[in-house]
Amino acid sequence: MFAVRTLARPAVATATSLSNAVQVRNMATLKEIQLRLKSVSNISKITKSMKMIASTKVAKAQRAMENARAYGNANNAVFLSAETKPASDSNSIFIAASSDRGLCGGIHSTVAKYTRNAIGGRPDVQVVVLGDKAKAQLSRTHRAAIALSFNQIGKDIPTFAEASAIVDIIKSSGVEFDNAHIVYNKFLSAISYEATAVEAYSEDTFKNSPNFAAFELEDDVLENLQEFTFANNVYWALVEGHAAEMAAKRSAMENATKNAGEMINKLTLTYNRGRQAVITNELIDIITGASAL
């Protein structure tokens, strides 16, 4: 009888050590899950706040976009009436309008992709980049083609003064062109957008239009008109791109908040299951110890 009790003691000790190991491992896991749950909850609060901020900015951006569209359509009506078209061997430049801000999905990638496809394999084309996001993407494939770049764009709704300053720097830098393709994200709805381009022409290109004589413009007036229409189209592209960016950011933050909520539910369920398993193991240990006594 003494031998049987002596042999049983190591088995009981082994079972107790295994139970303690499982309990310690579960406690560590529960602590990690609890920390992860707290981290995801904080991220959910941040994304929810960013969604609310983006929602307030979307309304203001849309109102500014409607005004910019009116002036932009007036520009296009002038060129359409004059039947302005660049020559087949014209010197073209591309202006990619984006911003410096992220957390808005792939909205900047569409501008960079459209610009790359439009440039194609032409080595003599120059590119002007508005915003650091498009610059980083275009630098990977067309670094040598980038003539100018601008940053500090996208913090607030763009203004016509900013567009005029950009045009002044482009003209003073010596970048010559017959027509400029201004690539931007066209606002379609609160959840959709597409990359497109609006044209701007030089004085000579506009002067060579078939119906230019009907306008009866003096040379100094023509120069002012060309600068105004160029700045106006840049302003249109920036403002409409900003509205599309704010809508995309709101959608991205809404999806991020939704994903964080789903992850919180899964982590909470996992934590409760693990905690229940630890409680069950402790009850088993108590009942086993009481039975042994």
SEBAPA-574627 format. One record per residue (C-alpha): chain; z negated, x negated, y negated; residue number from 1. Coordinates in steps of 0.02 Angstrom, whole numbers, plus 32768, in hexadecimal, padded with zeros to 4 digits. Example, Ala and Ser with C-alpha at 12.3 -4.5 7.8 and 13.67 -1.06 7.14 Angstrom:
2
@kette:A, Z:7E7A, X:7D99, Y:80E1, nr:1
@kette:A, Z:7E9B, X:7D54, Y:8035, nr:2
end
This chain:
293
@kette:A, Z:8000, X:8000, Y:8000, nr:1
@kette:A, Z:7FD7, X:7F6F, Y:7F8B, nr:2
@kette:A, Z:8080, X:7F20, Y:7FB0, nr:3
@kette:A, Z:80DC, X:7FC0, Y:7F86, nr:4
@kette:A, Z:8083, X:7FCB, Y:7EDC, nr:5
@kette:A, Z:80A7, X:7F14, Y:7EB8, nr:6
@kette:A, Z:8161, X:7F2B, Y:7EDB, nr:7
@kette:A, Z:816A, X:7FC7, Y:7E70, nr:8
@kette:A, Z:8124, X:7F74, Y:7DD5, nr:9
@kette:A, Z:81BD, X:7F06, Y:7DAF, nr:10
@kette:A, Z:822E, X:7F9D, Y:7DC1, nr:11
@kette:A, Z:81C6, X:8000, Y:7D44, nr:12
@kette:A, Z:81C3, X:7F6C, Y:7CCD, nr:13
@kette:A, Z:8280, X:7F59, Y:7CDA, nr:14
@kette:A, Z:829D, X:8012, Y:7CB6, nr:15
@kette:A, Z:8229, X:8008, Y:7C20, nr:16
@kette:A, Z:8284, X:7F70, Y:7BD9, nr:17
@kette:A, Z:832D, X:7FC4, Y:7BEF, nr:18
@kette:A, Z:82ED, X:805F, Y:7B96, nr:19
@kette:A, Z:82AA, X:7FF5, Y:7B07, nr:20
@kette:A, Z:8351, X:7F99, Y:7AF9, nr:21
@kette:A, Z:83B1, X:803D, Y:7AF2, nr:22
@kette:A, Z:8338, X:807E, Y:7A70, nr:23
@kette:A, Z:8348, X:7FE2, Y:7A03, nr:24
@kette:A, Z:8405, X:7FE6, Y:7A12, nr:25
@kette:A, Z:840B, X:809D, Y:79E2, nr:26
@kette:A, Z:8398, X:8080, Y:794D, nr:27
@kette:A, Z:840A, X:7FF4, Y:790E, nr:28
@kette:A, Z:84A0, X:8064, Y:7923, nr:29
@kette:A, Z:844B, X:80F3, Y:78CA, nr:30
@kette:A, Z:841F, X:8081, Y:7839, nr:31
@kette:A, Z:84D4, X:8047, Y:782B, nr:32
@kette:A, Z:8511, X:80FB, Y:7830, nr:33
@kette:A, Z:8493, X:812B, Y:77AA, nr:34
@kette:A, Z:84CD, X:809E, Y:7738, nr:35
@kette:A, Z:8583, X:80CE, Y:7757, nr:36
@kette:A, Z:855B, X:8183, Y:7732, nr:37
@kette:A, Z:850A, X:8154, Y:768E, nr:38
@kette:A, Z:859D, X:80E6, Y:765E, nr:39
@kette:A, Z:861D, X:816F, Y:7683, nr:40
@kette:A, Z:85B5, X:81EE, Y:7622, nr:41
@kette:A, Z:85B7, X:817C, Y:7589, nr:42
@kette:A, Z:8673, X:8165, Y:759A, nr:43
@kette:A, Z:8688, X:8222, Y:75A4, nr:44
@kette:A, Z:8628, X:8238, Y:7502, nr:45
@kette:A, Z:8695, X:81B6, Y:74AB, nr:46
@kette:A, Z:873A, X:8201, Y:74E7, nr:47
@kette:A, Z:8700, X:82B0, Y:74B7, nr:48
@kette:A, Z:86D7, X:8274, Y:7407, nr:49
@kette:A, Z:877F, X:821B, Y:73F9, nr:50
@kette:A, Z:87D6, X:82BA, Y:7431, nr:51
@kette:A, Z:877F, X:831D, Y:73A8, nr:52
@kette:A, Z:87AE, X:829A, Y:7325, nr:53
@kette:A, Z:8864, X:8299, Y:7360, nr:54
@kette:A, Z:8868, X:8357, Y:735B, nr:55
@kette:A, Z:8836, X:8358, Y:72A3, nr:56
@kette:A, Z:88B7, X:82D2, Y:727B, nr:57
@kette:A, Z:8945, X:832D, Y:72D4, nr:58
@kette:A, Z:8944, X:83BE, Y:7258, nr:59
@kette:A, Z:894A, X:834B, Y:71C1, nr:60
@kette:A, Z:89D2, X:82E0, Y:7212, nr:61
@kette:A, Z:8A3D, X:8378, Y:7237, nr:62
@kette:A, Z:8A34, X:83B4, Y:7183, nr:63
@kette:A, Z:8A6A, X:8308, Y:7145, nr:64
@kette:A, Z:8AF3, X:8305, Y:71C8, nr:65
@kette:A, Z:8B3D, X:83AA, Y:718B, nr:66
@kette:A, Z:8B49, X:8366, Y:70DA, nr:67
@kette:A, Z:8B97, X:82C4, Y:7115, nr:68
@kette:A, Z:8C16, X:8323, Y:717E, nr:69
@kette:A, Z:8C4F, X:8385, Y:70E6, nr:70
@kette:A, Z:8C77, X:82E6, Y:7086, nr:71
@kette:A, Z:8CC2, X:8294, Y:711F, nr:72
@kette:A, Z:8D37, X:8326, Y:713F, nr:73
@kette:A, Z:8D6C, X:831E, Y:7088, nr:74
@kette:A, Z:8D9C, X:8267, Y:70A2, nr:75
@kette:A, Z:8E01, X:8290, Y:713B, nr:76
@kette:A, Z:8E58, X:831D, Y:70DC, nr:77
@kette:A, Z:8E95, X:829E, Y:705A, nr:78
@kette:A, Z:8EDB, X:8229, Y:70DD, nr:79
@kette:A, Z:8F24, X:82BB, Y:713E, nr:80
@kette:A, Z:8F7D, X:82FE, Y:70A3, nr:81
@kette:A, Z:8FC2, X:8252, Y:707C, nr:82
@kette:A, Z:8FF4, X:823B, Y:7134, nr:83
@kette:A, Z:8FA0, X:8191, Y:7134, nr:84
@kette:A, Z:8FC1, X:812D, Y:71D2, nr:85
@kette:A, Z:8FAC, X:8073, Y:71F3, nr:86
@kette:A, Z:9043, X:800D, Y:7225, nr:87
@kette:A, Z:905A, X:7FD7, Y:72D8, nr:88
@kette:A, Z:9031, X:7F22, Y:72AC, nr:89
@kette:A, Z:8FA0, X:7F4C, Y:7238, nr:90
@kette:A, Z:8F03, X:7EE5, Y:722E, nr:91
@kette:A, Z:8E76, X:7F50, Y:7275, nr:92
@kette:A, Z:8DBB, X:7F39, Y:7279, nr:93
@kette:A, Z:8D36, X:7F9A, Y:72D7, nr:94
@kette:A, Z:8C8F, X:7FCE, Y:728F, nr:95
@kette:A, Z:8C0F, X:7FFD, Y:7315, nr:96
@kette:A, Z:8B89, X:806D, Y:72C9, nr:97
@kette:A, Z:8AE4, X:806F, Y:7329, nr:98
@kette:A, Z:8A2F, X:8047, Y:72FA, nr:99
@kette:A, Z:899F, X:7FD1, Y:7321, nr:100
@kette:A, Z:8935, X:8051, Y:737E, nr:101
@kette:A, Z:892B, X:8071, Y:7438, nr:102
@kette:A, Z:88D6, X:80F0, Y:74AA, nr:103
@kette:A, Z:8968, X:8168, Y:7497, nr:104
@kette:A, Z:89C7, X:815A, Y:753A, nr:105
@kette:A, Z:8A73, X:810B, Y:7540, nr:106
@kette:A, Z:8AAE, X:8146, Y:7496, nr:107
@kette:A, Z:8ACD, X:8094, Y:7457, nr:108
@kette:A, Z:8B2A, X:8065, Y:74F6, nr:109
@kette:A, Z:8BAD, X:80EA, Y:74D5, nr:110
@kette:A, Z:8BD9, X:809C, Y:742C, nr:111
@kette:A, Z:8BE4, X:7FED, Y:7477, nr:112
@kette:A, Z:8C4C, X:802B, Y:750A, nr:113
@kette:A, Z:8CC5, X:808A, Y:7499, nr:114
@kette:A, Z:8CD9, X:7FF1, Y:742A, nr:115
@kette:A, Z:8CF9, X:7F7D, Y:74BE, nr:116
@kette:A, Z:8D7C, X:7FF3, Y:7506, nr:117
@kette:A, Z:8DD0, X:8008, Y:745C, nr:118
@kette:A, Z:8DD8, X:7F4D, Y:743E, nr:119
@kette:A, Z:8E21, X:7F2B, Y:74E9, nr:120
@kette:A, Z:8E66, X:7E7C, Y:74FA, nr:121
@kette:A, Z:8E95, X:7E5F, Y:7444, nr:122
@kette:A, Z:8E46, X:7DB9, Y:7412, nr:123
@kette:A, Z:8E6A, X:7DC8, Y:7357, nr:124
@kette:A, Z:8E06, X:7E67, Y:7339, nr:125
@kette:A, Z:8D69, X:7E58, Y:72D0, nr:126
@kette:A, Z:8CCE, X:7EC1, Y:72EC, nr:127
@kette:A, Z:8C46, X:7EF4, Y:7271, nr:128
@kette:A, Z:8BA6, X:7F2F, Y:72C6, nr:129
@kette:A, Z:8B27, X:7FA2, Y:7275, nr:130
@kette:A, Z:8A83, X:7F97, Y:72D4, nr:131
@kette:A, Z:8A36, X:7F1A, Y:734C, nr:132
@kette:A, Z:8A4C, X:7F86, Y:73E8, nr:133
@kette:A, Z:8B0B, X:7F87, Y:73E5, nr:134
@kette:A, Z:8B0C, X:7ED1, Y:73AF, nr:135
@kette:A, Z:8AA9, X:7E9C, Y:7449, nr:136
@kette:A, Z:8B23, X:7EF6, Y:74BB, nr:137
@kette:A, Z:8BC4, X:7EC0, Y:7466, nr:138
@kette:A, Z:8B88, X:7E0B, Y:745C, nr:139
@kette:A, Z:8B92, X:7DFE, Y:7519, nr:140
@kette:A, Z:8C4F, X:7E18, Y:751C, nr:141
@kette:A, Z:8C92, X:7E04, Y:746A, nr:142
@kette:A, Z:8C1C, X:7D8B, Y:7413, nr:143
@kette:A, Z:8CAB, X:7D2D, Y:73C0, nr:144
@kette:A, Z:8CF5, X:7DCE, Y:737A, nr:145
@kette:A, Z:8C57, X:7E00, Y:731A, nr:146
@kette:A, Z:8C78, X:7DD6, Y:7263, nr:147
@kette:A, Z:8BE1, X:7E2C, Y:7215, nr:148
@kette:A, Z:8B45, X:7E82, Y:7251, nr:149
@kette:A, Z:8AC2, X:7EEB, Y:71F8, nr:150
@kette:A, Z:8A11, X:7F1A, Y:722E, nr:151
@kette:A, Z:897F, X:7F7F, Y:71EA, nr:152
@kette:A, Z:89E3, X:801B, Y:7211, nr:153
@kette:A, Z:899F, X:80BB, Y:725D, nr:154
@kette:A, Z:88EE, X:80BB, Y:7219, nr:155
@kette:A, Z:8914, X:8155, Y:71B0, nr:156
@kette:A, Z:89A8, X:81C2, Y:7184, nr:157
@kette:A, Z:8A33, X:8150, Y:7141, nr:158
@kette:A, Z:8A63, X:8164, Y:708B, nr:159
@kette:A, Z:8B08, X:8152, Y:702F, nr:160
@kette:A, Z:8ABE, X:80BE, Y:6FD0, nr:161
@kette:A, Z:8AA5, X:8061, Y:7075, nr:162
@kette:A, Z:8B58, X:8087, Y:70AA, nr:163
@kette:A, Z:8B99, X:804B, Y:7001, nr:164
@kette:A, Z:8B37, X:7FA9, Y:7013, nr:165
@kette:A, Z:8B81, X:7F8D, Y:70BF, nr:166
@kette:A, Z:8C31, X:7FA9, Y:707D, nr:167
@kette:A, Z:8C12, X:7F32, Y:6FEB, nr:168
@kette:A, Z:8BDA, X:7EA9, Y:7062, nr:169
@kette:A, Z:8C70, X:7EC4, Y:70D3, nr:170
@kette:A, Z:8CE9, X:7EB9, Y:7041, nr:171
@kette:A, Z:8C92, X:7E21, Y:6FF4, nr:172
@kette:A, Z:8C8B, X:7DC4, Y:709A, nr:173
@kette:A, Z:8D48, X:7DB5, Y:70A1, nr:174
@kette:A, Z:8D64, X:7E26, Y:7138, nr:175
@kette:A, Z:8E14, X:7E68, Y:711D, nr:176
@kette:A, Z:8E59, X:7F01, Y:7174, nr:177
@kette:A, Z:8EE0, X:7F84, Y:7167, nr:178
@kette:A, Z:8E7B, X:8008, Y:71C0, nr:179
@kette:A, Z:8DC8, X:800F, Y:71FF, nr:180
@kette:A, Z:8D8F, X:806E, Y:729A, nr:181
@kette:A, Z:8CDC, X:80A6, Y:727D, nr:182
@kette:A, Z:8C91, X:80CC, Y:7328, nr:183
@kette:A, Z:8BFA, X:813F, Y:732E, nr:184
@kette:A, Z:8BA7, X:81C4, Y:7399, nr:185
@kette:A, Z:8BE5, X:8271, Y:736D, nr:186
@kette:A, Z:8B5D, X:82F6, Y:7372, nr:187
@kette:A, Z:8B95, X:8385, Y:73E4, nr:188
@kette:A, Z:8AF2, X:83DE, Y:7409, nr:189
@kette:A, Z:8A39, X:83BB, Y:741B, nr:190
@kette:A, Z:8A57, X:8373, Y:74C8, nr:191
@kette:A, Z:8B07, X:832B, Y:74C1, nr:192
@kette:A, Z:8B6C, X:82AE, Y:745C, nr:193
@kette:A, Z:8C08, X:8245, Y:7470, nr:194
@kette:A, Z:8C4A, X:81A3, Y:7427, nr:195
@kette:A, Z:8CDC, X:81B8, Y:73B1, nr:196
@kette:A, Z:8D2B, X:815E, Y:731D, nr:197
@kette:A, Z:8D59, X:818B, Y:726B, nr:198
@kette:A, Z:8DDD, X:812B, Y:720A, nr:199
@kette:A, Z:8DD3, X:80D2, Y:7164, nr:200
@kette:A, Z:8E6A, X:8082, Y:7110, nr:201
@kette:A, Z:8E8A, X:7FF7, Y:7095, nr:202
@kette:A, Z:8EDD, X:800E, Y:6FEC, nr:203
@kette:A, Z:8F87, X:7FD0, Y:7027, nr:204
@kette:A, Z:8F85, X:8040, Y:70C1, nr:205
@kette:A, Z:8F5B, X:80D8, Y:7057, nr:206
@kette:A, Z:8FDC, X:80A7, Y:6FD4, nr:207
@kette:A, Z:9064, X:809E, Y:705A, nr:208
@kette:A, Z:9041, X:8151, Y:7093, nr:209
@kette:A, Z:90DA, X:81C3, Y:708F, nr:210
@kette:A, Z:9088, X:8242, Y:701A, nr:211
@kette:A, Z:9027, X:81C7, Y:6FAE, nr:212
@kette:A, Z:9092, X:81E8, Y:6F15, nr:213
@kette:A, Z:9053, X:829C, Y:6F0E, nr:214
@kette:A, Z:8FA4, X:825F, Y:6EDD, nr:215
@kette:A, Z:8FE1, X:81FC, Y:6E42, nr:216
@kette:A, Z:8F51, X:817F, Y:6E49, nr:217
@kette:A, Z:8F3C, X:80E8, Y:6DDB, nr:218
@kette:A, Z:8F15, X:803F, Y:6E2A, nr:219
@kette:A, Z:8E61, X:803A, Y:6DED, nr:220
@kette:A, Z:8E45, X:80ED, Y:6E26, nr:221
@kette:A, Z:8E92, X:80C3, Y:6ECF, nr:222
@kette:A, Z:8E1A, X:8032, Y:6EE6, nr:223
@kette:A, Z:8D85, X:809F, Y:6EBF, nr:224
@kette:A, Z:8DC6, X:8128, Y:6F32, nr:225
@kette:A, Z:8DDD, X:80AD, Y:6FC1, nr:226
@kette:A, Z:8D2C, X:8068, Y:6FAE, nr:227
@kette:A, Z:8CE3, X:8117, Y:6FA2, nr:228
@kette:A, Z:8D3F, X:815A, Y:703B, nr:229
@kette:A, Z:8D10, X:80BE, Y:709F, nr:230
@kette:A, Z:8C58, X:80CC, Y:7071, nr:231
@kette:A, Z:8C5D, X:8187, Y:708E, nr:232
@kette:A, Z:8C9F, X:8174, Y:713F, nr:233
@kette:A, Z:8C1E, X:80EE, Y:7166, nr:234
@kette:A, Z:8B97, X:8162, Y:7123, nr:235
@kette:A, Z:8BDB, X:81F1, Y:718D, nr:236
@kette:A, Z:8BD8, X:8185, Y:722A, nr:237
@kette:A, Z:8B27, X:8147, Y:720A, nr:238
@kette:A, Z:8ADE, X:81F3, Y:71E3, nr:239
@kette:A, Z:8B30, X:824C, Y:7275, nr:240
@kette:A, Z:8B01, X:81BE, Y:72EA, nr:241
@kette:A, Z:8A4E, X:81CA, Y:72AB, nr:242
@kette:A, Z:8A49, X:8286, Y:72D1, nr:243
@kette:A, Z:8A8C, X:8268, Y:7381, nr:244
@kette:A, Z:8A0C, X:81DC, Y:7399, nr:245
@kette:A, Z:8979, X:8249, Y:7366, nr:246
@kette:A, Z:89B3, X:82D5, Y:73DB, nr:247
@kette:A, Z:89C8, X:8258, Y:7469, nr:248
@kette:A, Z:891C, X:820F, Y:7446, nr:249
@kette:A, Z:88CD, X:82BA, Y:744B, nr:250
@kette:A, Z:8922, X:82DE, Y:74F1, nr:251
@kette:A, Z:88EF, X:8234, Y:7537, nr:252
@kette:A, Z:8839, X:824B, Y:7504, nr:253
@kette:A, Z:8838, X:82FA, Y:754C, nr:254
@kette:A, Z:8877, X:82B8, Y:75F3, nr:255
@kette:A, Z:87FA, X:8229, Y:75ED, nr:256
@kette:A, Z:876B, X:82A2, Y:75CD, nr:257
@kette:A, Z:87A5, X:8310, Y:765C, nr:258
@kette:A, Z:87B0, X:827C, Y:76D3, nr:259
@kette:A, Z:8704, X:823F, Y:769E, nr:260
@kette:A, Z:86BD, X:82EC, Y:76C0, nr:261
@kette:A, Z:8708, X:82ED, Y:776F, nr:262
@kette:A, Z:86C2, X:823F, Y:7790, nr:263
@kette:A, Z:8616, X:8276, Y:7752, nr:264
@kette:A, Z:8619, X:8308, Y:77CD, nr:265
@kette:A, Z:864A, X:8295, Y:785E, nr:266
@kette:A, Z:85C6, X:8213, Y:7832, nr:267
@kette:A, Z:8541, X:8299, Y:781E, nr:268
@kette:A, Z:856B, X:82DF, Y:78CA, nr:269
@kette:A, Z:8568, X:8231, Y:7917, nr:270
@kette:A, Z:84C3, X:820A, Y:78C2, nr:271
@kette:A, Z:8473, X:82AC, Y:78FE, nr:272
@kette:A, Z:84AE, X:828D, Y:79B0, nr:273
@kette:A, Z:846B, X:81DB, Y:79AF, nr:274
@kette:A, Z:83C6, X:8213, Y:7965, nr:275
@kette:A, Z:83B7, X:829A, Y:79E8, nr:276
@kette:A, Z:83D9, X:8219, Y:7A70, nr:277
@kette:A, Z:834F, X:81A7, Y:7A2D, nr:278
@kette:A, Z:82D4, X:8239, Y:7A28, nr:279
@kette:A, Z:8304, X:8268, Y:7ADA, nr:280
@kette:A, Z:82E9, X:81B5, Y:7B17, nr:281
@kette:A, Z:823E, X:81AF, Y:7AC3, nr:282
@kette:A, Z:820C, X:8253, Y:7B15, nr:283
@kette:A, Z:8244, X:8210, Y:7BBD, nr:284
@kette:A, Z:81DB, X:8175, Y:7BA4, nr:285
@kette:A, Z:8143, X:81DD, Y:7B74, nr:286
@kette:A, Z:8158, X:8253, Y:7C08, nr:287
@kette:A, Z:8176, X:81C0, Y:7C80, nr:288
@kette:A, Z:80DB, X:8166, Y:7C40, nr:289
@kette:A, Z:8072, X:8204, Y:7C4E, nr:290
@kette:A, Z:80B1, X:8221, Y:7D00, nr:291
@kette:A, Z:8089, X:816E, Y:7D30, nr:292
@kette:A, Z:7FD7, X:8183, Y:7CF3, nr:293
end
